[in-house]
Amino acid sequence: MIHTSINPIDAVLSTLYNDAKNDRIRIEKKQLKFKFRSIHPSDFDDAYLAISKEQGADLVQMIIGNNLKNIVEFGTSFGISTLFLAKGIAQTNGHIITTELIASKAKTALQNFEEAGVADQIELRIGDAMETLKDHKKPIDLLLLDGWKDLYLPLFQLLESNFHQKTIIYVDNADMAESQFFLKTVSQNSKYQFSSQYNGKLVIITIK
Ligand SMILES: C[S@@+](CC[C@H](N)C(=O)[O-])C[C@H]1O[C@@H](n2cnc3c(N)ncnc32)[C@H](O)[C@@H]1O
């Protein structure tokens, strides 16, 4: 008889993706409720807004293939992307710092990390990334940008002194207007090179 046991990270990811299917309904409900004012980050306090499974699988391969160890993530949400990062660093013996603005989301993410058995490899900082990462002074092998897009540029600039020759910057939702502004600004520095995937949704920045 063949015994197959599902990896605990995959088991948690499967439950989370199942729940994330209801993101659209949750967002539409909030939009109806707050029809007469502009959108706030807290309007998404129950939405995953997660990377796709394909992106997650690619991230795992990227981490293993490039032996990435020191990972910083902007925008944890409920921890789907962080769990893929955790799968990757399980092979490279790495460490993750991730940061989430909304405390209730961070609390659930922590429970998901515990359940997946990876909480010891993940440092989750609760609060505004511009604050929680402001004293970061360690080399970054992979920076995953997936919080609100208006902060991509200031956060990149905040962390830039920690980049090295092999640093990879993963820019999700690169096709959004504020991300485009960020990419245009960074492209003025000729030391960075850019490659695009998923019809422009994702841009990978590396150093020449
Ligand atoms: C697109 S979701 C992240 C999805 C997650 N990376 C995934 O794939 O599972 C963006 C998250 O960034 C968080 N966020 C927005 N602005 C932030 C800030 N200034 N500091 C930390 N987190 C922030 C939001 O609360 C939201 O949960």
The ligand as a Gaussian input file, in Angstrom:
#p B3LYP/6-31G(d) Opt

LIG

0 1
 C       -2.534000      42.092000      -1.196000
 S       -2.658000      41.830000       0.515000
 C       -1.328000      40.739000       0.853000
 C       -1.583000      39.344000       0.370000
 C       -0.531000      38.359000       0.820000
 N        0.794000      38.781000       0.443000
 C       -0.814000      37.012000       0.191000
 O       -0.478000      36.809000      -0.991000
 O       -1.373000      36.162000       0.877000
 C       -2.029000      43.338000       1.148000
 C       -1.919000      43.400000       2.651000
 O       -1.017000      44.474000       2.973000
 C       -1.456000      45.040000       4.179000
 N       -0.882000      46.391000       4.283000
 C       -1.290000      47.491000       3.625000
 N       -0.556000      48.556000       3.977000
 C        0.338000      48.116000       4.890000
 C        1.367000      48.756000       5.639000
 N        1.586000      50.059000       5.540000
 N        2.117000      47.992000       6.455000
 C        1.886000      46.655000       6.570000
 N        0.912000      46.012000       5.898000
 C        0.149000      46.720000       5.068000
 C       -2.971000      45.044000       4.042000
 O       -3.609000      45.187000       5.294000
 C       -3.237000      43.722000       3.359000
 O       -3.539000      42.711000       4.289000

